[in-house]
Amino acid sequence: MPAIDLSRGTWRKSSYSNSDGGNCVEVADDHPSLVPVRDSKDPARGALVFDAAAWSCFVAAVKQD
C-alpha cells in the first residue's frame, strides 16, 4: 500500500471518549476508501490505516456485542 499523507487530515474523536483524556480514539474522514485511526493522547506515534469496508464490519460487530 502506498504511503498516504495524514498530516493535514481532519481528525475527530470518538463520541465514546471521555472528557478527562482517557482512552481516546480518533479517526480521519478525509480518505473515502480508508479509515486512519490513532490514539488522541499520542498522535505523533502515527496511525493504523484500515480499508473502509473492513472498518465498517468491525464497527458493526462491536455494536452487536
C-alpha positions as CSV (number, residue, x, y, z in Angstrom):
1,M,0.0,0.0,0.0
2,P,1.4,3.4,-0.9
3,A,2.0,5.9,1.9
4,I,-0.8,8.4,2.5
5,D,-0.3,11.9,3.8
6,L,-2.2,12.2,7.1
7,S,-0.5,15.5,8.2
8,R,-3.5,17.6,7.0
9,G,-6.2,15.2,8.0
10,T,-9.3,16.3,9.8
11,W,-9.3,14.1,12.9
12,R,-12.4,13.5,15.1
13,K,-12.5,11.9,18.5
14,S,-14.9,9.0,19.2
15,S,-18.1,10.1,20.7
16,Y,-17.5,7.4,23.3
17,S,-14.3,9.1,24.5
18,N,-14.4,10.8,27.9
19,S,-13.5,14.4,28.6
20,D,-10.7,13.7,31.0
21,G,-8.3,12.4,28.3
22,G,-8.8,8.7,29.0
23,N,-8.8,6.0,26.3
24,C,-9.4,8.1,23.2
25,V,-9.5,7.1,19.6
26,E,-9.6,9.5,16.6
27,V,-10.4,8.8,13.0
28,A,-9.8,10.9,9.9
29,D,-12.7,11.2,7.5
30,D,-10.6,12.7,4.6
31,H,-10.0,9.4,2.8
32,P,-13.1,7.8,1.4
33,S,-11.8,4.2,0.9
34,L,-9.5,4.2,4.0
35,V,-10.0,4.8,7.7
36,P,-6.9,6.1,9.6
37,V,-7.2,5.5,13.3
38,R,-4.9,7.0,16.0
39,D,-4.5,7.4,19.7
40,S,-5.5,11.0,20.5
41,K,-3.2,11.1,23.5
42,D,-0.2,10.4,21.3
43,P,-0.9,11.5,17.7
44,A,2.8,11.7,16.8
45,R,3.0,7.9,17.2
46,G,1.2,7.6,13.9
47,A,-2.0,5.9,12.7
48,L,-3.2,2.5,11.7
49,V,-5.0,2.6,8.4
50,F,-7.8,0.2,7.6
51,D,-9.8,-0.5,4.5
52,A,-13.2,1.3,4.9
53,A,-15.1,-1.9,4.3
54,A,-13.1,-3.8,6.9
55,W,-13.6,-0.9,9.4
56,S,-17.3,-0.9,8.8
57,C,-17.5,-4.6,9.5
58,F,-15.5,-4.1,12.7
59,V,-17.8,-1.3,13.9
60,A,-20.9,-3.3,13.1
61,A,-19.5,-6.2,15.1
62,V,-18.7,-4.0,18.1
63,K,-22.2,-2.6,18.1
64,Q,-23.7,-6.0,18.1
65,D,-21.8,-7.2,21.1
